[in-house]
Amino acid sequence: MKLWSSVSVLAGSVALVLLSVAVLCVPAAPPTPEAADAGLLRAPEPNPRRGGVLKWGGLANSTLYDLHQTGTIANMGPQAPMYDLLVQVDPVHWDKVIPDLAQSWTISEDGLTYTFWRASPISFSPLRG
């Protein structure tokens, strides 16, 4: 019985070594080429039209839908369509701020006070829960 267990261990060890060598001999897959403009915004569509399908991918699932309690930026993407802002970053020109709920705003000379004039009418949904 001891002889068979020694042979089994030896055969298993040889099989493991052969499998390891076979795996090392397999060539690696070539890297996927990345487009030169990967990650950059494209120019606006010259003839935009309503409708269609918006395909959006995220890195994580949202765990909750209360923007004030979120602890990760992964929640902010799915939550963004649920909230309006006073101002927002221009999606085409990221260095510009454009109005959202605010029609206009002024900044004091010392840069410490911002005064916003809102668009009318605005309706708010009461929190329930």
N, C-alpha and C positions, 0 to 999 in steps of 0.2 A: 504494500500500500504506500509505503514511503517513497518507493521508486516512481510510482505513478504521479504523486504530488510534485516531485522534483521535475519530472518530465513536463508536467502541465505548466509549472512556473517558467521553465526554460522556453517552452513553446510560446507562451504568452509574451515573454520578454522579447523573443526574436520577432514575433508578429508586430509588436509595438515599435521596435526599431525599424523594421521594414516600412511600416506605415509612416513613420516620421520622415524617413528618407524620401518616400514617394511624395509626401506633401511638400517637402523642400524643393523638389525638382520641378514642380508645376510652376510655369511662369506666371508672374503677377499680371493682372489685367492692366491695360494701358490707362493712364489717367484720362478722364473725360475733359475734352477741351471746353474752356469757358469763353463765352462770347465777350468781345472787347467792351461792350456796353452793359455788361451784367451789373445789376444793382442801380443803374442810372435811370432817371425818368426819361421817357420818350416824349417827343414833341406832341402837342395836342393834335388830335385827329382833325384833318382839314375839313371834313364834312361830317360832323357829329350827328348822331340820330338817337332818338329815344328807344328804350327797350334793350333787349339783349340779355346776356348772362354775365354776371359779375363773378369771376373766379378769384377767390382769396384764400391764401393759405397762412396758417399761423403755426408757431412753434409749440404752443401749449393750449390746453383747454382752459376756459375761464372757470374759476371755481366759485365765483359769486358775482352778483350784478349790482353791488353798491360801490360806486366809484370812490367814495370817501373811506371805505374800509379796505380797499384793495392793497395788497402788499407786493404786487408784481406788475411789471409792464405788460405781461401776457394778458392780463384782464383788460387793459385799457383799450386795445384794438377792438374787441367785440363790443365794448361798452360805448365807444365814441359816438355811434349813431344815436344813442339814447339821450345825449346831452347837447345843449347849445352853449356856446361860449360867448363872452363879450366880444372878443377878437380871436382870430385864428391865424395860423401861419398859412401863407398863400401856397397851395399845393403845387403850383407851377414854378413860382419864384420863391424859394425857401428863405431868402433873406428879407422878405417883405411880410408885414403884418397887415391883414385885411379885416374889415368889419364882419361880425357875425350878428349877435344881438344888438351891439352898439352901432348906431348910425355913424357916430364920430366920437372923437376924444381929444383932449388936450393934456399936455404935460407941463407942469409948473417949471419955472426957470431953474429951480434947484434940482429938478428931476425926482422929487420925493412925492409929489401929489399928481395923481392921474384922475381926470374928470371925464366920465363917460356919459354920452347922451344915447339913450336906448331907442330902438325902433318901437313903434306902437302899432297895434296892441300886442302885448305879450301875455300869454296865459300860462299859469303854473299849475302843475298837478300836485295836490296835497299828498303827503306821505301817509300811507296806511300800513299797519302791520303790527 
